[in-house]
Amino acid sequence: MPFIEITGSDHNEDQRRLLGQRLTAGLVEAFSIEPGIVTIYFQPVPPAAYVHAGQLAPPGAMRQFLKVHAFPRELALKRRAARLLTDAVVDVTGAQPKDVIVYFLDREKHDVAHGGVLACD
């Protein structure tokens, strides 16, 4: 923990590799954590399966959604993480910053288990 789910355009292998490095580095810097606890999942959406504002979006118009599942952090740390994660996606994919959406989904330690043991135990 934490982990990031990226839902949006399919990224090629080089982009996934670079995004994995940059997004991990961003969370490590923002949250002062070790890189070995960060996991990233890419969930590509085919263009024909993306609708925005009630319209099937044209090619290249897909937004990128990043859901960060992590233990609660202070607002200043989330602000820093949001900027670093957005910058990484923009730099690697050429997306417009307005099309990179970051959601922080805070998880309390009693809501997370690793290896069958709650993180609070």
C-alpha positions in Angstrom: 0.0 0.0 0.0 -0.4 2.5 -1.6 -1.4 1.5 -5.1 -2.6 3.4 -8.2 -5.2 2.3 -10.7 -4.8 4.0 -14.1 -8.0 3.9 -16.1 -7.9 5.4 -19.6 -6.0 5.1 -22.9 -4.0 2.0 -23.5 -0.3 2.8 -23.1 2.4 1.0 -25.0 5.1 -0.9 -23.1 7.6 1.9 -23.0 5.0 4.3 -21.6 3.9 1.8 -19.0 7.5 1.3 -17.9 8.2 5.0 -17.7 4.9 5.8 -16.1 5.5 3.1 -13.5 8.9 4.7 -12.7 7.6 8.3 -12.6 4.4 7.6 -10.7 6.2 5.5 -8.1 8.8 8.2 -7.7 6.1 10.8 -7.3 4.4 9.0 -4.5 7.7 8.2 -2.8 8.6 11.9 -2.9 5.2 13.2 -1.9 4.4 10.7 0.8 8.0 9.9 2.1 7.5 6.2 1.6 9.7 3.4 0.2 9.2 2.5 -3.5 8.8 -1.2 -2.6 5.3 -0.7 -1.3 3.9 1.1 -4.3 2.0 -0.9 -6.9 0.5 0.3 -10.2 -2.3 -1.3 -12.2 -3.0 -0.2 -15.8 -6.6 -0.6 -16.8 -6.9 0.3 -20.5 -10.3 1.3 -21.9 -10.9 0.8 -25.7 -11.9 4.1 -27.4 -15.2 2.6 -28.4 -16.0 2.0 -24.7 -15.4 5.6 -23.5 -18.3 8.1 -23.3 -17.9 11.6 -21.9 -20.7 14.2 -21.5 -23.1 11.7 -23.1 -21.0 11.4 -26.3 -18.8 8.7 -27.5 -15.4 10.4 -27.4 -13.4 10.9 -30.5 -9.9 9.2 -30.7 -7.4 10.9 -28.5 -10.0 12.6 -26.4 -9.9 10.1 -23.5 -9.3 11.4 -19.9 -6.9 9.5 -17.7 -8.2 8.6 -14.2 -5.7 7.8 -11.5 -7.1 6.3 -8.3 -4.7 6.4 -5.4 -5.5 3.9 -2.7 -3.5 4.8 0.4 -3.6 5.4 4.1 -4.8 8.9 4.9 -2.4 11.7 4.3 -2.4 15.5 5.0 -3.7 17.8 2.3 -0.3 19.3 1.6 1.0 15.8 0.8 -2.0 15.0 -1.4 -1.5 18.3 -3.3 2.2 17.5 -3.9 1.3 13.9 -5.0 -1.5 15.2 -7.4 1.0 17.6 -9.1 3.7 15.0 -9.4 1.4 12.3 -10.7 -0.3 14.7 -13.2 3.1 15.9 -14.4 4.2 12.3 -15.0 1.2 11.4 -17.1 1.5 14.7 -19.1 5.2 14.2 -19.7 5.0 10.6 -20.7 1.8 10.5 -22.7 1.4 14.1 -24.0 -2.0 14.3 -22.3 -3.4 17.7 -21.4 -3.2 18.4 -17.6 -7.0 19.0 -17.6 -7.5 15.5 -18.8 -5.6 13.9 -15.9 -7.9 13.2 -13.0 -6.5 12.0 -9.6 -8.8 10.6 -6.9 -7.4 9.9 -3.5 -9.3 7.0 -1.9 -8.1 6.9 1.7 -8.1 3.6 3.5 -7.9 3.3 7.2 -5.5 0.6 8.6 -8.5 -1.4 9.8 -9.8 -1.5 6.2 -6.7 -3.1 4.7 -5.2 -6.6 5.1 -2.0 -8.0 3.8 -1.5 -11.7 3.9 -4.7 -12.1 5.8 -3.7 -9.8 8.6 -5.2 -6.3 9.1 -2.7 -3.5 8.8 -3.8 -2.2 12.2 -2.8 -5.5 13.9 
